[in-house]
Amino acid sequence: MLNVGTPDRIIRIVLGLALIAIPFVLGWGQVAMIVSIIVGLVLIVTALMRFCPLYRLLNLSTFRKQS
């Protein structure tokens, strides 16, 4: 079941790419870098799949069915 709409997808992809790139640019510590990359990847994967498990648990959706 899809629950991530287009605006939400765009935000997730942009934020995910930023979270992956910023640690390398700013030289964050190893733990912060790993956490940032993992969160960034999760955001990108959920955007590509158009499904967010947390939304499902909270019974939320930003997806609108096309008529």
CORSULJO-V976890 format. One record per residue. N is the residue number from 1. PSI is psi in whole degrees, -180 to 180 (999 if undefined). OMEGA is omega in radians with two decimals (* if undefined). Layout:
N:PSI:OMEGA
N:PSI:OMEGA
This chain:
1:130:-3.12
2:137:3.11
3:13:3.12
4:114:-3.12
5:174:-3.06
6:-49:3.12
7:-40:3.10
8:-41:3.12
9:-45:-3.12
10:-45:3.13
11:-44:-3.14
12:-41:-3.13
13:-47:-3.14
14:-48:-3.14
15:-40:3.12
16:-45:3.10
17:-39:3.11
18:-43:-3.14
19:-27:3.08
20:-38:-3.05
21:-39:-3.01
22:-43:-3.13
23:-33:3.13
24:-37:-3.12
25:-42:-3.07
26:-8:3.11
27:43:3.12
28:164:3.09
29:167:-3.03
30:-45:-3.11
31:-46:3.12
32:-38:3.14
33:-46:-3.12
34:-46:3.14
35:-45:-3.13
36:-44:3.14
37:-42:3.13
38:-46:3.13
39:-42:3.11
40:-44:3.12
41:-40:3.11
42:-43:3.12
43:-43:-3.14
44:-43:-3.14
45:-44:3.13
46:-33:3.09
47:-44:-3.13
48:-36:3.14
49:-15:-3.08
50:29:3.14
51:130:3.10
52:117:-3.13
53:-35:3.13
54:-40:3.06
55:-41:-3.13
56:-45:3.14
57:-37:-3.11
58:2:-3.13
59:46:3.12
60:159:3.05
61:138:3.03
62:5:-3.11
63:130:3.08
64:129:3.14
65:138:3.09
66:137:3.13
67:999:*
